[in-house]
Amino acid sequence: MINLNGIEFSERHEKPAIGGKVGLRAFFYNDGQLVDPYDISSVSIFTYQSYASSALFDATSNLLTAQPLMQFAPSGTAGPADADDYSAEWGNPEDPQIGGEFGYASGVFKLGTGDFVAPLALDTRLSGVWEDYWLEASANVDAATTYIDVWTVKLLAGSDYQCFIHRWGLNEDTFFSITQPLLAKTSARLSNKHMRYGEIADLKVPIEVTIENKDIDESIINTLKSNLVTNPKFKIVKVNDNPTLNGPFVVLNFDDTQTVNVTADGTLLYKWNTGAITTSTDFGEAKGTYAVQVRYSVNDQTIISPRFYVTLN
């Protein structure tokens, strides 16, 4: 899940449903490092079938020439705005200068360095513009099929615009009914055991989901496992073994502002900048043992993991 200013969007790998919210996310790398492109011109949505069977691009420039189902433009005057600026009502639907049809305008937002998202809210009158045509997302992107989103981007100031294509789909098999309460059990572990002080690296916590109901079809179980874990947060605490120092010290709390990513296999990722740990006389040096916990939601339950330990050398 992607959280945009308190509003959750499913990611591509979480089997997003028709009529829901989908965060079309894209990461941009240069020489293995996340970087911000010089300019993100647009994000355009087509069905995969039209991409496979039609000429969507100019043969010379390789840029889009076909009308998309939906079009996103940068949300800020100088490019994509930060995700905290996202609003479910982008603009004011009651403002006569904007008009109801453009009250839910589209936009591309920035989640972090090299990390951008086009929030496709199909449960609102989300709108975009292609040349002189007004596009309404919920009317055009409404089928359980495979789509592509095309990111038209200039990577460097002196480079040409180019298109990056990502594939995803909307699903109608995420809805199901059973005759008993759902019983879900999870287990977690911390993959990291040792880190070096000064590293900026992901803390990795795989979450294993087990459905304990005995008579639920395997296809339903597979659907559940791909999107059951939501609202993940990390807590990091310095464990002081030295009796002359105070402690423990909370380095990151569950309620602190943080970005946690969830992979398709259910692994929680938090990028930890160990070189930015604030020390003091009471805290001691940054190197030492840290306790890591994760908190997440599963089936309307809030789960807090046991403490896992990682050593910072």
C-alpha positions in Angstrom: 0.0 0.0 0.0 1.0 3.6 -0.6 -0.2 6.2 1.8 -0.7 9.7 0.3 -1.5 12.2 3.0 -3.6 9.7 4.9 -5.2 8.1 1.9 -4.2 4.5 0.9 -3.6 3.3 -2.6 -3.0 -0.3 -3.7 0.2 -1.0 -5.6 0.4 -2.9 -8.9 1.4 -6.2 -7.3 -1.5 -6.1 -4.7 -4.1 -7.1 -7.3 -6.0 -3.7 -7.4 -9.7 -4.0 -7.9 -12.0 -2.3 -10.4 -13.3 1.0 -9.0 -10.6 1.3 -6.3 -7.4 3.3 -5.8 -4.2 2.3 -7.6 -0.8 4.0 -7.0 1.1 3.8 -10.3 4.6 4.0 -8.9 7.8 4.3 -10.8 11.5 4.4 -9.6 14.2 6.0 -11.7 17.8 4.9 -11.4 21.1 6.2 -12.9 24.2 3.9 -12.4 22.3 1.9 -9.8 21.4 5.0 -7.7 17.9 6.5 -7.3 17.8 9.9 -9.1 15.2 12.6 -9.9 14.7 13.0 -13.7 15.1 16.5 -15.0 11.5 16.5 -16.0 8.4 14.3 -15.9 6.2 15.4 -18.6 3.2 13.1 -18.2 1.9 9.6 -17.3 -0.5 8.1 -19.8 -2.7 5.0 -19.5 -3.6 2.6 -22.3 -4.9 -1.0 -22.4 -2.2 -3.5 -23.1 -4.2 -4.7 -26.0 -4.0 -1.3 -27.7 -0.3 -1.2 -27.1 0.2 -4.7 -28.6 -2.0 -4.1 -31.7 -1.7 -0.3 -32.5 1.0 2.3 -33.2 0.9 4.4 -30.1 4.3 6.1 -30.7 5.7 8.3 -33.4 8.1 6.3 -35.5 10.8 9.0 -35.5 10.7 10.5 -32.0 9.3 7.4 -30.2 7.0 9.7 -28.3 3.2 9.2 -27.8 0.8 10.3 -30.5 -2.3 8.2 -29.6 -5.0 9.5 -27.2 -4.8 7.7 -23.8 -7.6 6.5 -21.6 -6.2 8.8 -18.8 -3.4 11.4 -18.6 -1.5 12.7 -15.5 0.6 15.8 -15.4 3.0 17.0 -12.7 1.1 18.2 -9.7 3.3 21.2 -8.9 4.3 24.3 -10.9 8.0 23.1 -10.9 7.3 19.4 -11.2 5.7 16.7 -9.1 4.7 18.0 -5.6 5.5 16.0 -2.4 3.1 13.3 -1.5 2.0 15.2 1.6 0.3 17.7 -0.8 -2.0 15.0 -2.2 -5.7 15.6 -1.8 -8.6 13.4 -2.7 -10.3 16.5 -4.0 -7.5 18.1 -6.1 -8.9 21.5 -6.5 -12.4 22.5 -5.4 -15.3 20.8 -7.2 -17.6 23.7 -6.1 -15.4 26.4 -7.5 -17.0 27.8 -10.6 -13.6 28.8 -12.0 -12.5 25.2 -11.9 -15.8 23.4 -12.5 -17.1 20.1 -11.2 -15.6 18.1 -14.0 -12.1 19.3 -13.2 -12.6 19.3 -9.4 -10.6 16.0 -9.2 -7.7 16.8 -11.5 -4.9 14.3 -11.8 -1.3 14.8 -10.8 2.1 13.1 -10.4 3.6 13.2 -6.9 7.0 12.6 -5.4 7.4 10.0 -2.7 11.2 10.4 -2.4 14.4 10.7 -4.5 13.7 8.9 -7.8 10.4 7.6 -6.4 7.2 9.0 -8.0 3.5 8.0 -8.2 0.5 8.7 -10.3 -2.5 8.2 -8.0 -5.3 6.6 -10.0 -8.4 7.1 -7.8 -11.2 5.3 -9.7 -13.7 6.0 -6.9 -13.8 9.7 -7.7 -14.3 11.9 -10.8 -10.6 11.9 -11.4 -9.9 13.8 -14.6 -7.1 14.6 -17.0 -6.5 16.4 -20.3 -5.0 15.1 -23.5 -4.5 18.0 -26.0 -8.1 19.4 -26.1 -9.9 16.3 -24.8 -11.1 15.9 -21.2 -10.6 12.3 -19.9 -12.4 10.8 -16.9 -10.6 7.9 -15.3 -13.5 6.1 -13.8 -15.3 6.0 -17.2 -12.3 5.0 -19.2 -10.3 2.7 -16.9 -13.2 0.5 -15.8 -12.5 -3.1 -17.1 -10.8 -6.1 -15.6 -8.0 -6.2 -18.0 -4.3 -5.5 -18.4 -3.1 -1.9 -18.8 0.2 0.0 -19.3 1.2 3.4 -17.9 3.7 5.3 -20.1 6.0 7.8 -18.3 7.3 10.5 -20.7 10.5 11.7 -19.1 13.6 13.8 -19.7 16.3 12.3 -17.6 18.9 15.0 -18.0 18.7 18.7 -19.0 20.4 18.0 -22.4 18.7 14.7 -23.2 15.7 14.0 -25.3 12.3 13.0 -23.9 11.8 9.2 -23.8 9.0 6.9 -22.7 9.2 4.2 -20.0 6.4 1.6 -20.0 5.0 -0.4 -17.0 2.4 -3.1 -17.1 -0.3 -3.8 -14.5 -4.0 -4.9 -14.3 -7.3 -4.4 -12.6 -9.0 -7.4 -11.1 -12.6 -8.4 -10.2 -11.6 -11.6 -8.4 -10.5 -9.8 -5.3 -14.1 -10.0 -4.0 -15.2 -13.2 -2.3 -17.6 -14.4 0.3 -17.1 -17.1 3.0 -19.4 -18.6 5.7 -17.1 -18.1 8.7 -14.8 -15.4 10.1 -11.4 -15.3 8.5 -8.6 -16.6 10.6 -5.2 -15.2 9.6 -1.9 -15.7 11.4 1.4 -14.0 10.6 5.0 -14.4 11.5 7.9 -12.0 10.9 11.7 -12.1 11.0 14.5 -9.6 10.5 16.8 -10.5 7.6 19.5 -8.1 8.7 21.8 -9.3 11.5 24.9 -7.0 11.0 25.3 -3.6 9.5 28.1 -1.1 9.3 27.9 2.3 10.8 27.4 4.9 8.0 25.5 2.6 5.7 22.2 3.6 4.2 20.5 0.3 3.7 17.0 -1.4 3.8 15.9 -3.1 7.0 14.1 -6.2 5.6 11.3 -8.0 7.5 9.5 -10.7 5.5 5.9 -11.3 6.7 4.6 -14.9 6.3 0.8 -15.0 6.2 -1.1 -18.3 7.0 -4.8 -18.7 6.6 -6.0 -21.1 9.3 -9.5 -21.8 8.0 -9.5 -25.3 6.6 -12.2 -25.1 3.9 -11.3 -21.9 2.0 -10.4 -22.4 -1.6 -6.7 -22.1 -2.5 -7.4 -19.3 -5.1 -9.0 -17.1 -2.3 -6.0 -17.8 -0.1 -3.6 -16.7 -2.8 -5.6 -13.5 -3.4 -5.6 -12.7 0.3 -1.8 -13.2 0.8 -1.0 -10.6 -1.8 -2.7 -7.7 -0.1 -3.6 -8.6 3.5 -0.7 -6.8 5.2 -1.3 -3.0 5.4 -0.2 0.1 7.4 3.4 -1.1 8.1 5.6 0.8 10.5 9.0 0.3 12.1 10.4 1.0 15.6 14.2 1.1 16.3 15.6 1.2 19.8 19.3 1.5 20.8 20.0 -1.2 23.5 22.7 0.1 25.9 24.6 -2.7 27.7 26.9 -0.2 29.4 25.5 0.4 32.9 27.0 3.9 33.0 24.8 5.0 30.2 21.1 5.7 30.2 18.8 3.8 27.9 17.2 2.3 26.0 16.9 5.1 23.4 14.2 5.2 20.8 15.8 6.1 17.4 12.5 5.6 15.4 9.0 5.2 16.8 6.0 3.7 15.2 4.2 7.0 15.0 7.2 8.9 13.5 6.9 10.0 9.9 8.5 7.2 7.8 8.2 5.5 4.5 7.8 1.7 4.5 7.6 -0.2 1.3 6.0 -3.7 0.8 7.2 -6.0 -1.9 5.1 -8.4 -3.9 6.2 -11.3 -1.6 5.2 -9.4 1.5 8.6 -8.1 2.7 8.6 -4.8 4.6 11.4 -2.5 3.7 12.6 0.6 5.6 15.7 2.5 4.4 17.8 3.2 7.5 20.4 5.9 7.4 22.7 4.7 10.1 25.0 7.7 9.7 22.2 10.1 10.8 21.8 8.6 14.2 21.8 11.4 16.8 24.1 10.6 19.7 24.7 12.2 23.1 26.7 11.7 26.3 23.9 9.5 27.7 23.3 7.7 24.4 27.0 6.7 23.9 28.4 6.0 20.4 26.1 5.0 17.6 27.7 1.6 17.2 26.1 -1.2 19.2 23.0 -3.3 19.4 19.6 -2.2 18.2 16.1 -3.7 18.7 13.8 -3.6 15.7 10.0 -4.2 15.7 7.4 -3.8 13.1 3.7 -3.0 13.5 1.1 -3.7 10.7 -2.5 -4.4 10.2 -4.0 -7.8 9.1 -7.7 -8.6 8.8 -8.7 -5.6 11.0 -6.1 -6.5 13.6 -3.0 -4.6 14.7 0.0 -6.8 15.0 3.3 -5.9 16.8 6.2 -8.2 16.2 8.6 -9.4 18.9 12.0 -7.6 19.1 14.6 -8.5 16.5 18.2 -7.5 17.0 20.8 -6.1 14.6 24.3 -5.1 15.4 25.8 -1.9 14.1 29.6 -2.2 13.7 
